[in-house]
Amino acid sequence: MDIDLHVLQLGGTYQFDGEVARPYLAFTLGGTHVRTSSAESRSDTFFSGSIGLGMKFLPTSRVGIRVEARAYGTLVSSSTDLFCSTGPDANICAIRLEGKMLSQFETFAGVTVRF
């Protein structure tokens, strides 16, 4: 079963002072829409947000390197069943969440170029 997470969040970045190394803090709020390719299951939308810490290394005024770690949180009810299918043969759920938050983490690095 294919599961799609569509995240729409708005936020901002606060960049601290620094000549070559500039740390920054990023924060977003919005929603996450979860759906599947199965015709029998329903989709749902949840409140979500993220917070990230990063560093930009700018040895020149035009080219640099950026590294970041970010945590995403999606608020769900204490017991949520996603992508459930009911019928005479079987009652199944693809995902069952127990708790208040679905958490995701990512880290990345990249090259930044200014024009």
C-alpha positions in Angstrom: 0.0 0.0 0.0 1.4 3.4 -1.0 1.2 6.1 1.7 1.5 9.8 0.9 2.3 12.5 3.5 1.6 16.0 2.2 3.1 18.6 4.6 2.1 22.3 4.3 3.9 24.4 6.9 4.9 28.1 7.1 7.7 29.4 9.3 10.9 31.3 9.5 14.6 31.2 10.2 16.6 33.2 12.7 20.2 33.4 11.7 22.8 34.3 14.4 25.8 36.5 13.8 29.0 35.1 12.4 31.6 35.9 9.8 32.4 32.4 8.3 30.1 30.2 10.4 26.5 31.3 11.0 24.3 29.1 13.2 20.5 29.3 12.7 17.3 28.2 14.2 14.3 27.3 12.0 10.7 26.7 13.0 7.5 25.9 11.1 3.8 25.3 11.9 1.1 23.8 9.6 -0.6 20.6 8.8 0.1 17.1 7.5 -2.4 15.4 5.2 -2.1 11.6 5.2 -3.6 9.4 2.4 -3.2 6.1 0.8 -3.7 4.6 -2.7 -6.3 2.2 -1.3 -9.9 3.1 -2.3 -11.3 1.6 0.9 -9.3 3.7 3.4 -10.0 7.3 4.3 -7.4 10.2 4.5 -6.9 12.5 7.5 -5.3 15.8 8.3 -3.3 16.6 11.5 -1.7 19.7 13.0 2.1 19.5 12.6 5.3 21.6 13.0 9.1 21.3 12.9 12.1 22.8 14.5 15.6 22.7 13.1 19.1 23.7 14.0 21.7 24.3 11.4 25.0 26.0 10.4 26.0 27.8 7.3 29.7 27.9 6.5 30.4 30.8 4.1 34.1 31.0 3.3 33.3 33.3 0.4 30.5 35.8 -0.1 28.9 33.7 -2.9 29.5 30.0 -2.1 29.1 28.0 1.1 28.0 24.8 2.8 24.9 24.3 4.9 24.2 21.5 7.4 20.9 21.0 9.3 19.1 18.6 11.6 15.3 18.9 11.8 12.6 17.3 13.9 9.0 17.1 12.7 6.1 16.4 14.9 2.5 15.6 13.9 -0.1 15.7 16.6 -2.5 12.7 16.6 -5.1 11.5 19.0 -4.0 9.1 21.7 -5.2 6.1 19.6 -5.5 6.6 15.8 -6.1 4.0 13.1 -5.0 5.1 9.6 -6.0 3.4 6.4 -8.5 1.0 7.7 -10.6 -1.3 5.6 -13.7 -3.0 6.9 -15.7 -5.7 5.2 -17.3 -9.1 5.5 -13.9 -10.9 5.0 -11.5 -8.8 7.2 -11.2 -5.6 9.3 -7.6 -4.4 9.0 -5.6 -1.2 9.5 -2.3 -0.4 7.8 -1.2 1.9 10.6 -2.1 2.1 14.2 -0.7 4.9 16.3 -0.6 4.8 20.1 0.5 8.1 21.6 0.1 11.8 21.0 2.7 12.5 18.4 4.2 11.0 15.2 7.8 12.0 15.1 10.2 12.2 12.1 13.8 13.3 12.0 16.1 14.3 9.1 19.6 15.6 8.6 21.0 17.0 5.4 23.9 19.0 4.0 24.2 21.0 0.8 26.0 23.7 -1.1 24.6 27.2 -1.1 25.2 29.6 -4.0 24.3 33.3 -3.9 23.6 35.3 -7.1 
